[in-house]
Amino acid sequence: MSVEDKTILRNLQRAITKREALDVSDARIGCAKGVITIGGIVRPATGFISVKPKEELRFILEDIARDPSVRDVAIQCRFEQSPKK
């Protein structure tokens, strides 16, 4: 993995953690050659019942995509509307 890819992943993980509203514990997040890939399951974090995970992730990715080293984003995950039980 290139230094740029590691930096992109680190920035994405920080952005997700900062938002606090998403649970990505069952998601697979990767980056190769500037392309971010998100798979698995994304859901609201516990205590964030009214959060729409698809919209939250879109806000985060819009911010991350401003980085010129990000070439594309591939979202291949399933969105659940309720927190993990």
C-alpha positions as protocol buffer text, in pm:
chain_id: "A"
residue {
  index: 1
  type: MET
  ca { x: 0 y: 0 z: 0 }
}
residue {
  index: 2
  type: SER
  ca { x: 137 y: 338 z: -97 }
}
residue {
  index: 3
  type: VAL
  ca { x: 193 y: 624 z: 144 }
}
residue {
  index: 4
  type: GLU
  ca { x: -87 y: 820 z: -28 }
}
residue {
  index: 5
  type: ASP
  ca { x: -331 y: 532 z: 18 }
}
residue {
  index: 6
  type: LYS
  ca { x: -238 y: 501 z: 387 }
}
residue {
  index: 7
  type: THR
  ca { x: -290 y: 875 z: 431 }
}
residue {
  index: 8
  type: ILE
  ca { x: -631 y: 860 z: 260 }
}
residue {
  index: 9
  type: LEU
  ca { x: -739 y: 569 z: 484 }
}
residue {
  index: 10
  type: ARG
  ca { x: -616 y: 743 z: 798 }
}
residue {
  index: 11
  type: ASN
  ca { x: -804 y: 1062 z: 706 }
}
residue {
  index: 12
  type: LEU
  ca { x: -1121 y: 865 z: 628 }
}
residue {
  index: 13
  type: GLN
  ca { x: -1105 y: 675 z: 957 }
}
residue {
  index: 14
  type: ARG
  ca { x: -1052 y: 1000 z: 1148 }
}
residue {
  index: 15
  type: ALA
  ca { x: -1351 y: 1160 z: 972 }
}
residue {
  index: 16
  type: ILE
  ca { x: -1575 y: 862 z: 1054 }
}
residue {
  index: 17
  type: THR
  ca { x: -1461 y: 863 z: 1417 }
}
residue {
  index: 18
  type: LYS
  ca { x: -1512 y: 1238 z: 1446 }
}
residue {
  index: 19
  type: ARG
  ca { x: -1873 y: 1214 z: 1324 }
}
residue {
  index: 20
  type: GLU
  ca { x: -1952 y: 946 z: 1587 }
}
residue {
  index: 21
  type: ALA
  ca { x: -2290 y: 872 z: 1427 }
}
residue {
  index: 22
  type: LEU
  ca { x: -2182 y: 572 z: 1219 }
}
residue {
  index: 23
  type: ASP
  ca { x: -2101 y: 217 z: 1322 }
}
residue {
  index: 24
  type: VAL
  ca { x: -1857 y: 74 z: 1069 }
}
residue {
  index: 25
  type: SER
  ca { x: -1746 y: -221 z: 1284 }
}
residue {
  index: 26
  type: ASP
  ca { x: -1887 y: -462 z: 1024 }
}
residue {
  index: 27
  type: ALA
  ca { x: -1760 y: -263 z: 724 }
}
residue {
  index: 28
  type: ARG
  ca { x: -1448 y: -318 z: 516 }
}
residue {
  index: 29
  type: ILE
  ca { x: -1275 y: 4 z: 422 }
}
residue {
  index: 30
  type: GLY
  ca { x: -981 y: 2 z: 184 }
}
residue {
  index: 31
  type: CYS
  ca { x: -787 y: 218 z: -55 }
}
residue {
  index: 32
  type: ALA
  ca { x: -580 y: 119 z: -357 }
}
residue {
  index: 33
  type: LYS
  ca { x: -429 y: 358 z: -610 }
}
residue {
  index: 34
  type: GLY
  ca { x: -643 y: 643 z: -476 }
}
residue {
  index: 35
  type: VAL
  ca { x: -973 y: 451 z: -501 }
}
residue {
  index: 36
  type: ILE
  ca { x: -1162 y: 418 z: -171 }
}
residue {
  index: 37
  type: THR
  ca { x: -1369 y: 100 z: -137 }
}
residue {
  index: 38
  type: ILE
  ca { x: -1631 y: 52 z: 134 }
}
residue {
  index: 39
  type: GLY
  ca { x: -1802 y: -286 z: 174 }
}
residue {
  index: 40
  type: GLY
  ca { x: -1986 y: -478 z: 446 }
}
residue {
  index: 41
  type: ILE
  ca { x: -2250 y: -318 z: 667 }
}
residue {
  index: 42
  type: VAL
  ca { x: -2281 y: 47 z: 773 }
}
residue {
  index: 43
  type: ARG
  ca { x: -2540 y: 138 z: 1035 }
}
residue {
  index: 44
  type: PRO
  ca { x: -2611 y: 414 z: 1289 }
}
residue {
  index: 45
  type: ALA
  ca { x: -2404 y: 399 z: 1606 }
}
residue {
  index: 46
  type: THR
  ca { x: -2580 y: 312 z: 1929 }
}
residue {
  index: 47
  type: GLY
  ca { x: -2771 y: 616 z: 2053 }
}
residue {
  index: 48
  type: PHE
  ca { x: -2806 y: 768 z: 1704 }
}
residue {
  index: 49
  type: ILE
  ca { x: -3141 y: 618 z: 1604 }
}
residue {
  index: 50
  type: SER
  ca { x: -3254 y: 905 z: 1380 }
}
residue {
  index: 51
  type: VAL
  ca { x: -2932 y: 908 z: 1175 }
}
residue {
  index: 52
  type: LYS
  ca { x: -2948 y: 804 z: 811 }
}
residue {
  index: 53
  type: PRO
  ca { x: -2622 y: 614 z: 755 }
}
residue {
  index: 54
  type: LYS
  ca { x: -2619 y: 661 z: 378 }
}
residue {
  index: 55
  type: GLU
  ca { x: -2639 y: 1041 z: 413 }
}
residue {
  index: 56
  type: GLU
  ca { x: -2379 y: 1050 z: 692 }
}
residue {
  index: 57
  type: LEU
  ca { x: -2135 y: 848 z: 486 }
}
residue {
  index: 58
  type: ARG
  ca { x: -2200 y: 1068 z: 183 }
}
residue {
  index: 59
  type: PHE
  ca { x: -2111 y: 1381 z: 386 }
}
residue {
  index: 60
  type: ILE
  ca { x: -1789 y: 1221 z: 506 }
}
residue {
  index: 61
  type: LEU
  ca { x: -1690 y: 1102 z: 159 }
}
residue {
  index: 62
  type: GLU
  ca { x: -1763 y: 1441 z: 0 }
}
residue {
  index: 63
  type: ASP
  ca { x: -1516 y: 1595 z: 242 }
}
residue {
  index: 64
  type: ILE
  ca { x: -1252 y: 1324 z: 187 }
}
residue {
  index: 65
  type: ALA
  ca { x: -1293 y: 1339 z: -194 }
}
residue {
  index: 66
  type: ARG
  ca { x: -1162 y: 1697 z: -192 }
}
residue {
  index: 67
  type: ASP
  ca { x: -815 y: 1548 z: -146 }
}
residue {
  index: 68
  type: PRO
  ca { x: -657 y: 1547 z: -494 }
}
residue {
  index: 69
  type: SER
  ca { x: -503 y: 1204 z: -433 }
}
residue {
  index: 70
  type: VAL
  ca { x: -853 y: 1047 z: -408 }
}
residue {
  index: 71
  type: ARG
  ca { x: -940 y: 928 z: -757 }
}
residue {
  index: 72
  type: ASP
  ca { x: -1276 y: 760 z: -695 }
}
residue {
  index: 73
  type: VAL
  ca { x: -1503 y: 611 z: -428 }
}
residue {
  index: 74
  type: ALA
  ca { x: -1671 y: 270 z: -464 }
}
residue {
  index: 75
  type: ILE
  ca { x: -1951 y: 210 z: -215 }
}
residue {
  index: 76
  type: GLN
  ca { x: -2042 y: -158 z: -210 }
}
residue {
  index: 77
  type: CYS
  ca { x: -2190 y: -177 z: 138 }
}
residue {
  index: 78
  type: ARG
  ca { x: -2533 y: -245 z: 277 }
}
residue {
  index: 79
  type: PHE
  ca { x: -2693 y: 29 z: 484 }
}
residue {
  index: 80
  type: GLU
  ca { x: -2901 y: -67 z: 787 }
}
residue {
  index: 81
  type: GLN
  ca { x: -3134 y: 181 z: 951 }
}
residue {
  index: 82
  type: SER
  ca { x: -3112 y: 50 z: 1308 }
}
residue {
  index: 83
  type: PRO
  ca { x: -2812 y: 24 z: 1544 }
}
residue {
  index: 84
  type: LYS
  ca { x: -2639 y: -308 z: 1603 }
}
residue {
  index: 85
  type: LYS
  ca { x: -2809 y: -520 z: 1867 }
}
